[in-house]
Amino acid sequence: MMNLEISPQFLSGNPPHGVYSRSWSRINPRWPSRSRAHNRKICVYWKGETDTRKRPEFPICRCQRPDRVADLRIESTNGPSFREAGEKSSLTEEGEEDLLGAGSFSRTTQNKNKVQSLEDEAWRLLKQSVVYYCGNPIGTIAANDPSDTSVLNYDQVFIRDFIPSGVTFLLKGEYDIVRNFILHTLQLQSWEKTVDCHSPGQGLMPASFKVRSISLDGDESSSEEVLDPDFGESAIGRVAPVDSGLWWIMLLRAYGKVSGDLSVQERIDVQTGIKMILKLCLTDGFDMFPTLLVTDGSCMIDRRMGIHGHPLEIQALFYSALLCAREMLAPEDGSADLIRALNNRLIALSFHIREYYWVDMKKLNEIYRYKTEEYSYDAINKFNIYPDQISPWLMDWMPNNGGYLIGNLQPAHMDFRFFSLGNLWSVVSNLATPAQSHAILDLIDAKWADLVGDMPFKICYPALDGQEWAIITGSDPKNTPWSYHNGGSWPTLLWQLTVACIKMGRGDMAARAVEVAEQRIAQDKWPEYYDTKRGRFIGKQARFYQTWSIAGYLAAKLLLANPTAATMFVVHEDAELLNAMNNVRLTPSPRRKRGSSKPPQKTSYIV
């Protein structure tokens, strides 16, 4: 790899020779950004004696953007390093610890050996999925099935897919890959991508990226590695990912909590990246609601499924990311207005979701007796919901004890489907109240056969079918009833179920779900998803050896063995914010400030 030394060009404001990256222009504004043709992150190799690509002297890629000159010569001390990509795929060949340890729930010796073998296989497969850039680990590919000839984009590193992988590596003390992932994806943040001459908002994070090796122009003796991101301009449906930046913020905080290395989140460029994401999400627009307005297919459910507008999944991730960012933002003059807007949004968003998205038997009875066409500030049916929208399946399905947050709320429309990720992350992020969080888990327990079945965990319930399916999905042949995003079962959701259960002191529920998955997930070759109402069949178009299915299982096992580690994603509101939330009250006039009757001096929250 090219040996970057401190040079007079660096100190004088000229980019070092051989490095073509927007990152240099970020450090020094005197370095202009290059054209889009060179607007890529690269690392150069020269063929010949130096082309052996042995492990570099420094584990962190030297073409990475530094905060200061000294950063170019500092070794990483964040725990064990990965081996070079060309060597045997392994993190530690000798003395590797058991993945679980002594805290695991009891089994017979035979079952313990079987489970340990399963975990060893999962760990081996996860390590084989690691992607290297400049000789250093940078992420994991979406799927790694050697028999699959139609790769499509499953050989790319997806931000949302890497989250369970990142959790697993953090829990195993492998911090370098998570640190590299955070910093390199940050460098891709402000790429100027266009679709039909239109550019998305500044601060957008890519959905995925790929490491490509290409020959340098006019020089056959050298090659370069390039990070090539996809912001949705080549994705199915051409939809930009709203959740990528939100997951990135949460992983950044988790990295600091687990590793103890807060220097990453304190970097100037990282602080700038956080602010860019927040400004993109907090931008004023035409929307009247505090929820984040998004397009269909902009999250984990990345196809047309009727979740456009204000889907619960995005609101839960948004709320969690706001709390994480609030904790990490450095106190400075430039952050004061942003933190004020962030606090206002947190209060309004929590009230809106808890009040209007929640349904249980009591709330359903209220909706069943709603009056419509109410025109006033104090209307009960504020969104003009027609009682006939309550489907017969819900009247029979809702248990007497338990409840959940509906999938979507818009004028004259309530999507009563149960969406798993949104509900689970509402528990994790405290978007749901403690009582609501327990009720969500009570509902999962009561409807175990529907939501867990033969393979955890159902992505949504129930599936769309008939004319409704044809209209909402556009007759999507992949989203047929009880398949893929339309009621399929996704093993990766195990780790999110585990975090939610541990947070509420109900880890036994997560352990039961993990035991269900262990019965067949390995013999089924770790598929992407399962079909049918109970998840009995491997998904008709599911990829095998799906990395986030493997990582989701491993993360769940590691969290059950070390429940205190779940705090990496749990953020509690501080006393001031919690007091403001508890004292929010509705008033007839929308122009009146809401808050406690005697708010703290110099503190005001407007909802």
C-alpha positions as CSV (number, residue, x, y, z in Angstrom):
1,M,0.0,0.0,0.0
2,M,1.1,3.5,-0.7
3,N,3.3,4.8,2.2
4,L,1.8,8.2,3.2
5,E,4.3,10.3,5.1
6,I,3.8,13.8,6.5
7,S,4.7,16.1,3.6
8,P,5.1,19.8,3.0
9,Q,2.1,19.6,0.7
10,F,-0.1,18.5,3.6
11,L,1.1,21.3,5.8
12,S,0.9,23.9,3.0
13,G,-2.7,22.9,2.1
14,N,-2.0,20.8,-1.0
15,P,-3.4,17.2,-1.1
16,P,-0.8,14.4,-0.9
17,H,0.1,12.9,-4.2
18,G,-1.9,9.8,-5.2
19,V,-5.0,10.5,-3.0
20,Y,-8.2,11.5,-4.8
21,S,-10.9,12.0,-2.2
22,R,-13.4,14.6,-1.1
23,S,-12.1,13.9,2.4
24,W,-9.1,16.1,1.8
25,S,-11.3,19.0,0.8
26,R,-13.3,18.5,4.0
27,I,-10.1,19.0,6.1
28,N,-8.9,22.0,4.3
29,P,-11.4,24.2,2.3
30,R,-8.5,25.3,0.1
31,W,-8.5,21.9,-1.5
32,P,-11.3,21.9,-4.1
33,S,-13.5,18.9,-4.6
34,R,-12.8,17.0,-7.7
35,S,-15.3,16.1,-10.4
36,R,-17.7,13.3,-9.9
37,A,-15.5,11.0,-12.0
38,H,-12.8,11.3,-9.2
39,N,-15.2,11.8,-6.3
40,R,-14.4,8.5,-4.8
41,K,-12.5,7.2,-1.8
42,I,-9.5,5.2,-3.1
43,C,-6.3,3.4,-1.9
44,V,-3.5,2.8,-4.5
45,Y,-1.4,-0.3,-4.9
46,W,1.6,-0.7,-7.1
47,K,2.2,-4.0,-8.8
48,G,5.4,-5.9,-8.4
49,E,7.3,-6.4,-5.2
50,T,4.9,-4.3,-3.2
51,D,1.8,-6.1,-4.5
52,T,1.9,-8.9,-2.0
53,R,-0.6,-6.9,0.1
54,K,0.7,-8.1,3.4
55,R,-0.9,-6.7,6.5
56,P,-0.1,-3.0,6.6
57,E,2.1,-1.6,9.4
58,F,-0.9,0.5,10.7
59,P,-4.3,-1.2,11.1
60,I,-6.2,2.0,10.2
61,C,-6.2,2.9,6.5
62,R,-3.8,5.8,5.9
63,C,-6.0,7.3,3.2
64,Q,-8.6,7.9,5.9
65,R,-9.3,11.5,6.8
66,P,-7.3,12.6,9.9
67,D,-8.3,15.1,12.5
68,R,-4.8,16.3,12.9
69,V,-1.3,15.6,11.5
70,A,-0.4,13.2,14.3
71,D,-3.3,10.9,13.4
72,L,-1.4,9.8,10.3
73,R,1.2,8.0,12.5
74,I,-1.0,6.7,15.4
75,E,-1.7,3.0,15.7
76,S,-5.2,1.8,16.8
77,T,-5.4,0.5,20.3
78,N,-9.1,-0.6,20.0
79,G,-8.5,-4.3,20.7
80,P,-7.5,-7.3,18.5
81,S,-7.0,-6.6,14.8
82,F,-8.3,-8.6,11.8
83,R,-5.9,-10.5,9.7
84,E,-5.2,-9.5,6.1
85,A,-7.9,-10.4,3.6
86,G,-5.6,-12.9,1.8
87,E,-4.8,-14.9,4.9
88,K,-6.9,-17.5,6.6
89,S,-10.3,-16.0,7.5
90,S,-10.1,-15.9,11.3
91,L,-10.0,-13.4,14.1
92,T,-8.2,-15.6,16.6
93,E,-6.9,-19.0,15.7
94,E,-6.0,-20.1,19.2
95,G,-7.6,-19.6,22.6
96,E,-10.8,-18.2,21.2
97,E,-13.4,-17.7,24.0
98,D,-16.8,-19.4,24.0
99,L,-19.4,-17.1,22.6
100,L,-21.7,-17.4,25.5
101,G,-19.8,-18.1,28.7
102,A,-21.2,-19.4,32.0
103,G,-24.3,-17.2,32.1
104,S,-26.3,-19.2,29.5
105,F,-29.5,-20.9,30.3
106,S,-29.1,-24.6,31.3
107,R,-29.3,-27.4,28.8
108,T,-28.3,-31.1,28.6
109,T,-24.7,-31.7,27.6
110,Q,-25.7,-32.9,24.2
111,N,-27.8,-29.9,23.5
112,K,-25.0,-27.6,24.8
113,N,-22.6,-29.2,22.3
114,K,-25.1,-28.9,19.5
115,V,-25.7,-25.2,20.3
116,Q,-22.0,-24.5,20.7
117,S,-21.4,-26.1,17.3
118,L,-24.1,-23.9,15.8
119,E,-22.6,-20.8,17.3
120,D,-19.1,-21.8,16.0
121,E,-20.5,-22.2,12.5
122,A,-22.3,-18.8,12.7
123,W,-19.1,-17.1,13.9
124,R,-17.1,-18.7,11.1
125,L,-19.6,-17.6,8.5
126,L,-19.7,-14.1,9.8
127,K,-15.9,-13.8,9.6
128,Q,-16.0,-15.1,6.0
129,S,-18.4,-12.2,5.1
130,V,-16.0,-9.5,6.2
131,V,-15.0,-7.0,3.5
132,Y,-11.6,-5.4,3.4
133,Y,-10.5,-2.0,2.2
134,C,-6.9,-0.9,2.1
135,G,-6.1,-4.2,3.9
136,N,-8.5,-3.4,6.9
137,P,-11.9,-4.7,7.7
138,I,-14.7,-2.2,6.8
139,G,-17.9,-4.2,6.9
140,T,-19.8,-7.4,6.0
141,I,-21.5,-8.2,2.7
142,A,-25.2,-8.8,2.7
143,A,-25.0,-12.5,1.7
144,N,-22.2,-15.0,1.0
145,D,-23.6,-18.0,-0.8
146,P,-20.8,-19.5,-2.9
147,S,-23.4,-21.4,-5.0
148,D,-25.3,-18.3,-6.0
149,T,-24.6,-17.1,-9.5
150,S,-26.9,-14.1,-9.4
151,V,-25.3,-11.8,-6.9
152,L,-27.2,-8.6,-7.7
153,N,-26.3,-6.2,-4.9
154,Y,-25.9,-8.8,-2.2
155,D,-22.1,-8.5,-2.4
156,Q,-22.3,-4.9,-1.1
157,V,-22.0,-3.6,2.5
158,F,-25.4,-2.3,3.6
159,I,-25.5,0.1,6.5
160,R,-28.7,-1.3,8.0
161,D,-27.5,-4.9,7.4
162,F,-24.2,-4.2,9.1
163,I,-25.8,-3.1,12.4
164,P,-26.3,-6.7,13.9
165,S,-22.8,-7.6,12.6
166,G,-21.4,-4.5,14.3
167,V,-23.2,-5.4,17.5
168,T,-21.7,-8.9,17.4
169,F,-18.2,-7.6,16.8
170,L,-18.5,-5.0,19.6
171,L,-19.7,-7.7,22.0
172,K,-16.6,-9.9,21.0
173,G,-14.2,-7.0,21.5
174,E,-13.5,-6.6,17.8
175,Y,-13.7,-2.8,17.7
176,D,-11.6,-2.0,14.6
177,I,-14.1,-3.1,12.0
178,V,-16.9,-1.0,13.6
179,R,-14.6,2.0,13.9
180,N,-13.6,1.7,10.3
181,F,-17.1,1.3,9.1
182,I,-18.3,4.4,10.9
183,L,-15.5,6.6,9.6
184,H,-15.5,5.3,6.0
185,T,-19.3,5.6,5.6
186,L,-19.0,9.1,7.0
187,Q,-16.6,10.0,4.1
188,L,-19.3,8.9,1.7
189,Q,-22.0,11.0,3.3
190,S,-21.9,14.1,1.1
191,W,-21.5,12.6,-2.3
192,E,-23.6,14.4,-4.9
193,K,-25.8,11.8,-6.4
194,T,-28.6,12.6,-8.9
195,V,-31.6,10.8,-10.3
196,D,-33.1,12.4,-13.4
197,C,-31.1,15.6,-12.8
198,H,-32.3,15.8,-9.1
199,S,-30.0,15.8,-6.1
200,P,-31.2,14.5,-2.7
201,G,-30.6,16.5,0.5
202,Q,-27.2,17.1,2.0
203,G,-26.3,14.8,4.8
204,L,-27.9,11.7,3.2
205,M,-26.1,8.4,4.1
206,P,-25.8,5.7,1.4
207,A,-27.8,2.6,1.5
208,S,-24.8,0.5,0.7
209,F,-21.3,0.6,-0.8
210,K,-19.0,-1.8,-2.6
211,V,-15.2,-2.1,-2.6
212,R,-14.1,-2.1,-6.3
213,S,-10.6,-2.7,-7.6
214,I,-9.8,-1.0,-10.9
215,S,-6.7,-0.2,-12.9
216,L,-5.4,3.4,-12.9
217,D,-5.9,5.3,-16.1
218,G,-3.1,4.8,-18.5
219,D,-1.0,2.7,-16.1
220,E,-1.3,-1.1,-16.3
221,S,1.2,-1.6,-13.6
222,S,-0.9,-0.2,-10.8
223,S,-4.4,-0.6,-9.5
224,E,-6.7,1.1,-7.0
225,E,-9.4,0.2,-4.5
226,V,-12.5,2.4,-4.7
227,L,-15.5,2.7,-2.3
228,D,-18.5,3.0,-4.6
229,P,-21.7,4.0,-2.7
230,D,-25.3,3.6,-3.7
231,F,-27.7,6.2,-2.4
232,G,-30.7,4.5,-4.0
233,E,-30.0,5.7,-7.6
234,S,-29.5,2.1,-8.7
235,A,-31.8,0.4,-6.2
236,I,-35.2,-1.2,-7.0
237,G,-37.7,1.7,-7.1
238,R,-34.9,4.3,-6.9
239,V,-35.7,5.1,-3.2
240,A,-33.1,6.8,-1.0
241,P,-32.7,5.2,2.5
242,V,-34.1,7.3,5.3
243,D,-32.9,4.8,8.0
244,S,-29.2,4.6,7.1
245,G,-28.2,7.8,8.8
246,L,-30.3,7.0,11.8
247,W,-28.7,3.6,12.3
248,W,-25.3,5.2,11.8
249,I,-25.8,7.6,14.7
250,M,-27.0,4.7,16.9
251,L,-24.0,2.5,16.0
252,L,-21.7,5.4,16.7
253,R,-23.0,5.8,20.2
254,A,-22.9,2.0,20.8
255,Y,-19.3,1.9,19.7
256,G,-18.4,4.5,22.3
257,K,-20.4,2.8,25.0
258,V,-18.9,-0.6,24.5
259,S,-15.3,0.2,23.5
260,G,-14.9,3.2,25.8
261,D,-13.3,5.1,22.9
262,L,-15.2,8.4,22.8
263,S,-12.5,10.1,20.6
264,V,-14.4,9.0,17.5
265,Q,-17.6,10.7,18.3
266,E,-15.7,13.8,19.4
267,R,-13.9,14.2,16.1
268,I,-14.8,17.4,14.2
269,D,-15.8,15.5,11.1
270,V,-18.0,13.1,13.0
271,Q,-19.7,15.9,14.9
272,T,-20.3,17.6,11.5
273,G,-21.7,14.3,10.1
274,I,-24.2,14.1,13.0
275,K,-25.3,17.7,12.5
276,M,-25.8,17.1,8.8
277,I,-28.1,14.1,9.4
278,L,-30.1,16.0,12.1
279,K,-30.5,19.1,9.9
280,L,-31.8,16.9,7.1
281,C,-34.3,15.3,9.4
282,L,-35.3,18.4,11.2
283,T,-35.8,20.6,8.2
284,D,-39.1,22.5,8.2
285,G,-41.5,21.6,5.5
286,F,-45.2,21.4,4.7
287,D,-45.9,18.6,7.2
288,M,-48.0,19.5,10.3
289,F,-47.0,16.4,12.3
290,P,-43.9,15.9,14.4
291,T,-43.4,12.5,12.8
292,L,-40.8,12.2,10.0
293,L,-42.4,12.3,6.5
294,V,-40.9,9.7,4.2
295,T,-41.5,7.8,1.0
296,D,-42.6,4.1,0.6
297,G,-39.7,1.6,0.6
298,S,-37.3,3.9,2.4
299,C,-36.4,1.6,5.3
300,M,-36.0,-2.2,6.0
301,I,-39.2,-2.8,4.1
302,D,-37.7,-1.5,0.9
303,R,-40.5,-2.2,-1.5
304,R,-43.9,-0.8,-2.0
305,M,-45.9,-1.9,1.1
306,G,-48.1,1.1,1.9
307,I,-45.8,2.4,4.6
308,H,-45.2,5.8,3.1
309,G,-46.0,9.0,5.0
310,H,-45.3,8.4,8.7
311,P,-44.5,4.7,9.3
312,L,-43.8,3.6,12.8
313,E,-40.4,2.0,12.0
314,I,-38.9,5.3,10.9
315,Q,-40.4,7.2,13.8
316,A,-38.9,4.8,16.4
317,L,-35.5,5.0,14.7
318,F,-35.8,8.7,14.4
319,Y,-36.6,9.1,18.1
320,S,-33.7,6.9,19.1
321,A,-31.3,8.7,16.9
322,L,-32.3,12.1,18.3
323,L,-31.7,10.9,21.8
324,C,-28.3,9.4,20.8
325,A,-27.3,12.6,19.0
326,R,-28.4,14.7,21.9
327,E,-26.0,12.7,24.2
328,M,-23.1,12.9,21.8
329,L,-23.3,16.5,20.4
330,A,-20.5,18.6,21.8
331,P,-21.7,21.7,23.7
332,E,-20.7,24.7,21.6
333,D,-22.3,27.9,20.4
334,G,-23.1,26.4,16.9
335,S,-25.0,23.5,18.5
336,A,-27.4,25.5,20.7
337,D,-30.1,26.1,18.2
338,L,-29.9,22.5,16.9
339,I,-30.2,21.1,20.4
340,R,-33.2,23.3,21.1
341,A,-34.9,22.1,18.0
342,L,-34.0,18.5,18.9
343,N,-35.5,18.8,22.3
344,N,-38.7,20.3,21.0
345,R,-39.0,17.5,18.4
346,L,-38.4,14.8,21.0
347,I,-41.2,16.1,23.2
348,A,-43.7,16.5,20.4
349,L,-42.8,13.2,18.7
350,S,-43.1,11.2,22.0
351,F,-46.5,12.7,22.8
352,H,-47.8,12.2,19.2
353,I,-46.8,8.5,19.0
354,R,-47.9,7.5,22.5
355,E,-51.2,9.3,22.2
356,Y,-52.3,8.6,18.6
357,Y,-50.5,5.4,17.5
358,W,-51.4,3.3,20.5
359,V,-54.2,0.7,20.3
360,D,-55.5,-1.8,22.8
361,M,-59.0,-3.0,23.5
362,K,-59.9,0.2,25.3
363,K,-58.6,2.4,22.4
364,L,-60.3,0.2,19.8
365,N,-63.6,0.7,21.5
366,E,-63.1,4.5,21.4
367,I,-62.3,4.4,17.7
368,Y,-65.3,2.2,17.1
369,R,-67.5,5.0,18.4
370,Y,-65.7,7.9,16.8
371,K,-67.7,10.8,15.3
372,T,-66.4,12.1,12.0
373,E,-66.1,15.5,10.3
374,E,-65.3,17.2,13.5
375,Y,-64.1,20.8,13.0
376,S,-62.5,22.4,16.1
377,Y,-59.3,22.6,18.0
378,D,-60.6,20.2,20.7
379,A,-61.9,17.5,18.3
380,I,-61.6,14.0,19.7
381,N,-61.2,12.4,16.2
382,K,-58.4,14.7,15.2
383,F,-57.4,12.8,12.1
384,N,-61.0,12.1,10.8
385,I,-60.6,8.4,11.2
386,Y,-63.7,6.4,10.0
387,P,-64.6,3.6,12.4
388,D,-65.2,1.2,9.4
389,Q,-61.4,1.1,9.0
390,I,-61.2,-1.3,11.9
391,S,-60.8,-4.6,10.2
392,P,-62.6,-7.8,11.4
393,W,-59.2,-9.5,11.8
394,L,-58.2,-7.0,14.4
395,M,-61.4,-7.3,16.4
396,D,-60.7,-11.0,16.7
397,W,-56.9,-10.8,17.1
398,M,-56.5,-8.1,19.8
399,P,-56.0,-9.8,23.1
400,N,-57.7,-8.5,26.3
401,N,-54.3,-7.9,27.8
402,G,-51.7,-6.2,25.7
403,G,-51.6,-3.6,22.9
404,Y,-49.2,-2.2,20.3
405,L,-48.4,0.8,18.2
406,I,-50.0,0.8,14.8
407,G,-48.0,0.9,11.6
408,N,-49.0,4.3,10.3
409,L,-51.2,7.3,10.9
410,Q,-52.3,9.8,8.3
411,P,-55.4,11.9,7.7
412,A,-58.4,9.6,7.4
413,H,-56.1,6.5,7.6
414,M,-54.9,4.2,10.3
415,D,-52.8,1.3,9.3
416,F,-53.6,-1.3,12.0
417,R,-51.0,-3.8,10.9
418,F,-48.5,-4.8,13.6
419,F,-45.0,-3.9,12.4
420,S,-42.3,-5.7,14.5
421,L,-39.3,-3.5,14.1
422,G,-41.2,-0.3,14.9
423,N,-42.8,-1.8,18.0
424,L,-39.6,-3.4,19.3
425,W,-37.5,-0.3,18.8
426,S,-40.2,1.8,20.4
427,V,-39.6,-0.3,23.5
428,V,-35.8,0.0,23.2
429,S,-35.8,3.7,22.7
430,N,-38.4,4.6,25.3
431,L,-40.7,6.0,22.6
432,A,-43.3,3.8,24.2
433,T,-44.1,4.3,27.9
434,P,-43.1,1.6,30.4
435,A,-46.7,0.4,30.5
436,Q,-47.0,0.4,26.7
437,S,-43.7,-1.5,26.4
438,H,-44.9,-4.2,28.7
439,A,-48.2,-4.4,26.9
440,I,-46.3,-4.8,23.5
441,L,-44.4,-7.8,25.0
442,D,-47.7,-9.1,26.5
443,L,-49.2,-9.1,23.0
444,I,-46.2,-10.9,21.5
445,D,-46.5,-13.5,24.2
446,A,-50.3,-13.9,23.6
447,K,-49.8,-14.1,19.9
448,W,-46.7,-16.2,19.9
449,A,-47.9,-18.6,17.2
450,D,-48.6,-15.7,14.8
451,L,-45.5,-13.6,15.5
452,V,-42.9,-16.2,16.3
453,G,-44.3,-19.5,14.9
454,D,-41.8,-21.9,13.6
455,M,-39.1,-19.3,12.8
456,P,-38.8,-15.9,14.5
457,F,-39.7,-13.1,13.8
458,K,-42.8,-12.0,11.7
459,I,-41.9,-8.7,10.1
460,C,-45.6,-7.6,10.0
461,Y,-49.0,-9.0,10.7
462,P,-51.2,-9.8,9.0
463,A,-50.2,-10.0,5.3
464,L,-51.9,-8.1,2.6
465,D,-53.9,-10.3,0.2
466,G,-56.5,-10.1,-2.5
467,Q,-57.4,-6.8,-4.1
468,E,-55.8,-4.9,-1.2
469,W,-52.5,-6.6,-2.0
470,A,-52.8,-5.8,-5.7
471,I,-53.5,-2.2,-5.1
472,I,-51.0,-1.4,-2.3
473,T,-48.0,-3.5,-3.5
474,G,-48.7,-3.0,-7.2
475,S,-49.1,-6.8,-7.6
476,D,-45.5,-7.3,-6.4
477,P,-44.6,-10.9,-7.3
478,K,-42.0,-11.0,-4.5
479,N,-44.3,-9.6,-1.8
480,T,-47.0,-12.2,-2.1
481,P,-49.1,-12.9,1.0
482,W,-47.0,-14.3,3.9
483,S,-43.7,-13.9,2.0
484,Y,-40.8,-11.4,2.0
485,H,-41.9,-8.1,3.5
486,N,-45.6,-9.0,3.3
487,G,-45.8,-11.1,6.4
488,G,-42.6,-13.1,6.0
489,S,-40.4,-14.2,9.0
490,W,-37.0,-12.6,9.4
491,P,-34.4,-14.2,11.7
492,T,-32.4,-11.0,11.9
493,L,-35.2,-9.5,14.1
494,L,-34.1,-11.8,16.9
495,W,-31.5,-9.4,18.2
496,Q,-33.9,-6.5,18.3
497,L,-36.4,-8.7,20.1
498,T,-33.7,-9.6,22.6
499,V,-32.7,-6.0,23.3
500,A,-36.4,-5.1,23.9
501,C,-37.0,-8.1,26.2
502,I,-33.8,-7.5,28.2
503,K,-34.7,-3.9,28.7
504,M,-38.0,-4.8,30.2
505,G,-36.6,-7.6,32.3
506,R,-38.2,-10.4,30.2
507,G,-35.1,-12.1,28.7
508,D,-36.8,-15.5,29.0
509,M,-39.1,-14.5,26.1
510,A,-36.1,-13.8,23.9
511,A,-34.4,-17.1,25.0
512,R,-37.6,-19.0,23.9
513,A,-37.5,-17.3,20.5
514,V,-33.8,-18.1,20.0
515,E,-34.4,-21.8,20.9
516,V,-37.1,-21.9,18.2
517,A,-34.6,-20.5,15.6
518,E,-31.9,-23.0,16.6
519,Q,-34.1,-25.9,15.6
520,R,-33.5,-25.4,11.9
521,I,-31.8,-22.1,10.9
522,A,-28.4,-23.8,10.4
523,Q,-29.7,-26.8,8.5
524,D,-31.7,-24.4,6.3
525,K,-28.4,-22.6,5.5
526,W,-29.2,-19.3,7.3
527,P,-31.8,-18.0,4.8
528,E,-32.7,-14.3,4.5
529,Y,-36.4,-14.9,5.3
530,Y,-39.1,-17.6,5.7
531,D,-42.6,-17.9,4.1
532,T,-46.1,-18.9,5.2
533,K,-48.1,-17.8,8.1
534,R,-46.0,-19.7,10.7
535,G,-42.7,-19.4,8.9
536,R,-42.5,-23.1,8.0
537,F,-40.9,-22.7,4.5
538,I,-37.7,-21.1,3.4
539,G,-38.5,-17.9,1.4
540,K,-39.1,-18.6,-2.2
541,Q,-36.5,-16.0,-3.3
542,A,-34.5,-15.9,0.0
543,R,-30.7,-15.8,-0.2
544,F,-28.8,-18.4,1.7
545,Y,-26.0,-17.5,4.2
546,Q,-27.6,-14.1,4.7
547,T,-25.2,-12.2,6.9
548,W,-27.7,-10.4,9.1
549,S,-29.6,-13.6,9.7
550,I,-26.3,-15.0,11.0
551,A,-25.3,-11.9,12.9
552,G,-28.8,-11.4,14.4
553,Y,-28.7,-14.9,15.9
554,L,-25.1,-14.4,17.3
555,A,-26.0,-10.9,18.7
556,A,-29.1,-12.4,20.4
557,K,-27.0,-15.2,22.0
558,L,-24.3,-12.8,23.2
559,L,-26.8,-10.3,24.6
560,L,-28.6,-13.1,26.5
561,A,-25.2,-14.2,27.9
562,N,-24.4,-10.6,28.9
563,P,-27.7,-8.7,29.4
564,T,-26.0,-5.5,30.7
565,A,-24.5,-5.0,27.2
566,A,-28.0,-4.2,25.9
567,T,-27.5,-0.7,27.3
568,M,-25.5,0.2,24.2
569,F,-28.8,1.0,22.5
570,V,-30.9,2.0,25.5
571,V,-31.1,5.8,26.0
572,H,-33.0,7.2,28.9
573,E,-34.3,10.8,28.9
574,D,-32.7,13.1,31.4
575,A,-34.7,14.6,34.2
576,E,-35.4,17.9,32.5
577,L,-36.6,16.4,29.2
578,L,-38.6,13.7,31.1
579,N,-40.3,16.4,33.2
580,A,-41.2,18.4,30.0
581,M,-42.7,15.3,28.4
582,N,-44.7,14.4,31.5
583,N,-46.2,17.9,31.7
584,V,-47.2,18.3,28.0
585,R,-50.9,18.9,27.9
586,L,-53.3,19.6,25.1
587,T,-54.8,23.1,24.8
588,P,-57.6,24.5,22.6
589,S,-55.2,27.0,21.0
590,P,-52.3,25.7,18.9
591,R,-50.4,28.9,19.5
592,R,-50.1,28.4,23.3
593,K,-46.9,26.9,24.7
594,R,-47.2,23.6,26.4
595,G,-45.2,22.6,29.4
596,S,-45.3,22.7,33.2
597,S,-47.1,25.6,34.8
598,K,-43.7,26.7,36.2
599,P,-41.1,25.8,33.7
600,P,-37.4,26.1,34.6
601,Q,-35.9,29.5,34.0
602,K,-34.8,30.1,30.4
603,T,-36.3,26.8,29.3
604,S,-39.3,26.5,27.0
605,Y,-40.6,23.7,24.8
606,I,-43.1,24.2,22.0
607,V,-45.2,21.3,20.8
